[in-house]
Amino acid sequence: MLLFSALVLLAAIAAVRVSTRSGLPSLLFYLAIGLAIGQDGLGLNFDDAELTRVLGYAALVVILAEGGLGTSWRDIRTAIPAAAVLATVGVGVSVAVTAAAAHYLVGLDWRVALIMGAVVSPTDAAAVFSVLRKVPLSKRLTGSLEAESGFNDAPVVILAVALSADGPLEPWYLLAGEIALELVIGLAVGLLVGKLGAFGLRQVALPASGLYPIAVMGLAVLAYATGALVHGSGFLAVYVASLILGNARLPHRPATRGFAEGLAWISQIGLFVLLGLLADPSALVDDFWPAVLIGLALTFVARPLSVLVSTAPFRLPWREQAMLSWAGLRGAVPIVLATIPVVAEVDDSQRIFNIVFVLCAVFTLVQGPTLPWVARRLNLGDRDAASEVEIESAPLERLRGHLLAVTVTQTSRMHGVEVGELRLPAGAAVTLVVRDGDSFVPQPSTMLRRGDELLVVATDAVRDAAERRLRAVAAGGKLAGWLGSGGSTGTRRGT
């Protein structure tokens, strides 16, 4: 079993390389691996839908946590209102239109059609986080799509569970009230766990740097579990808590991000391979054309209409609305949600799973590789934006200070800036520069270059100000602070 698992894992990692070269989303390769080793391939028989749902929820928690940790609050804060409406009102519009298409075009019963609409309406966090970060979109667009994918899992999970339950359906207004209450509870739990966790980690110097990533992921799982136990939205709680933790300037932040990214990759690989194992290839062929019909209605009618209705109050340009419509990627989330009616033994539940599986595979294959082309055609690229400086902080508890490890990235405007021109606050200083494998103590006139690694020592009192200044220079160059780029050092005057 270990040998087989290792081979599958290595094959999935190799598929990432192929995915990068070909432009195809890696999730398609993972699904193909699952189908290849399944009952119609190598003969591995797996049909436990309930175990898949449980493991799928666990994987989604990790994926949402990684997405929250890697999302900049500065980039998404202006997009939060639009994303929140897309994740609630937009989902409602999408469910209604898709359900109508499933009923009238495919002939599904209304209840089954509504479940279908609820299952396929959310955008997938794994697909959005992995694909969009390679597309040079504006921060507002990227922020809207990332925040929406983080928020919209919560209402559709509640809706899918309610529609799959035995007995008559609740009135729509009671169901809407239940969704709203669970979202509020999940938001409160996420804020509480995120704020308390960030405060605690900033106050305690752990004995090993490797404990910080584990603690952060533990807090993310704690947020999900607590939210679920108090009848709130655990998915919203984990995303909000991770968003707070990821923007809290915690010690060893890059290491935490790397650890979370590794866990997210493992979760994605395991989840998609498992979903591929659960699928029956022969049954997928039978439901191919129904999946295409529903997918066309979802992609070209339901999604654009939901974007149009949701963004109407925000007066977005039509180009951005078009991009939001086309970038509504589906992936793991709809397929995992399709296991909910299977576990509940709803009529035609296996057909729901088959249609959702084919729909996600086909339309991810179409939409994912074309996103860069669509962005260029709509003139929405943002190739000149400077990347944020990479800073890792290690607490020096007994010295009452912090050691900041700073990397001058390829697009950072810190390139060409002299050390003295950084204008760090009193109590912070660049103590070492590592360049091309050689290290030296810099002078104030030392000019920084791309690829340099700096060691900056800062006292507790000025650690945050030093980080803000470094990030400001990375984004705005040495004149940051005078040109409105932030990072005031206390020397700025009205000039």
NORNORHU-V379950 format. One record per backbone hydrogen bond with DSSP energy under -0.5 kcal/mol. CO is the residue of the C=O (numbers start at 1). NH is the residue of the N-H. Records with the same first field share a line. If there is no record, write none. Layout:
# NORNORHU-V379950
CO->NH, NH
This chain:
# NORNORHU-V379950
1->5
2->6
3->7
4->8
5->9
6->10
7->11
8->12
9->13
10->14
11->15
12->16
13->16, 17
14->18
15->19
16->20
17->21
18->22
19->23
25->28, 29
26->29, 30
27->31
28->32
29->33
30->34
31->35
32->36
33->37
35->38
36->42
37->44
38->41, 43, 44
43->45
44->46
47->49
48->52
49->53
50->54
51->55
52->56
53->57
54->58
55->59
56->60
57->61
58->62
59->63
60->64
61->65
62->66
63->67
64->68
65->69
66->70
68->71
71->73
72->75, 76
73->77
76->79, 80
77->80
79->83
80->84
81->85
82->86
83->87
84->88
85->88, 89, 90
86->91
88->92
89->93
90->94
91->95
92->96
93->97
94->98
95->99
96->100
97->101
98->102
99->103
100->104
101->105, 106
102->106, 108
103->107
109->113
110->114
111->115
112->116
113->117
114->118
115->119
116->120
117->121
118->122
123->125
124->128
125->129
126->130
127->131
128->132
129->133
131->134
132->135
134->136
135->137
136->382
138->142
139->143
140->144
141->145
142->146
143->147
144->148
145->149
146->150
147->151
148->152
151->154, 155
152->156
153->157
154->158
155->159
156->160
157->161
158->162
159->163
160->164
161->165
162->165
171->174, 175
172->176
173->177
174->178
175->179
176->180
177->181
178->182
179->183
180->184
181->185
182->186, 233
183->187
184->188
185->189
186->190
187->191
188->192
189->193
190->194
191->195
192->196
193->197
194->198
195->199
196->200
197->201
198->202
199->203
200->203, 204
204->206
208->211
209->212, 213
210->214
211->215
212->216
213->217
214->218
215->219
216->220
217->221
218->222
219->223
220->224
221->225
222->226
223->227
224->228
225->229
226->230
227->232
228->231
232->234
233->237
234->238
235->239
236->240
237->241
238->242
239->243
240->244
241->245
242->246
243->247
244->247
245->248
250->253
252->256
253->257
254->258
255->259
256->260
257->261
258->262
259->263
260->264
261->265
262->266
263->267
264->268
265->269
266->270
267->271
268->272
269->273
270->274
271->275
272->276
273->277
274->278
275->279
279->281
280->283, 284
281->285
282->286
283->287
285->288
287->291
288->292
289->293
290->294
291->295
292->296
293->297
294->298
295->299
296->300
297->301, 302
298->303
301->305
302->306
303->307
304->308
305->309
306->310
307->311
308->312
311->314, 315, 316
312->315
317->321
318->322
319->323
320->324
321->325
322->326
323->327
325->328
327->329
329->124
331->335
332->336
333->337
334->338
336->339
337->340, 341
338->342
339->343
340->344
341->346
342->345
346->349
348->352
349->353
350->354
351->355
352->356
353->357
354->358
355->359
356->360
357->361
358->362
359->363
360->364
361->365
362->366
363->367
364->368
366->370
367->371
368->371
370->374
371->375
372->376
373->377
374->378
375->380
376->379
380->138
382->385
389->391
390->407
392->405
393->252
394->403
395->397
396->400, 401
397->400
400->460
401->396
402->404, 458
403->394, 405
404->406, 456
405->392
406->454
407->390, 409
408->451
409->412
412->415
414->417
417->448
418->421
419->422
420->423
425->428
427->459
429->431, 457
432->455
433->435, 440
434->453
435->438
438->435
440->433, 442
443->446
444->420
446->419
448->416
449->452
452->408
453->434
454->406, 456
455->431, 432
456->404
457->429
458->402
459->462, 463
460->463
462->466
463->467
464->468
465->469
466->470
467->471
468->472
469->473
470->474
471->475
472->476
473->477
474->413
477->480
479->482, 483
493->495
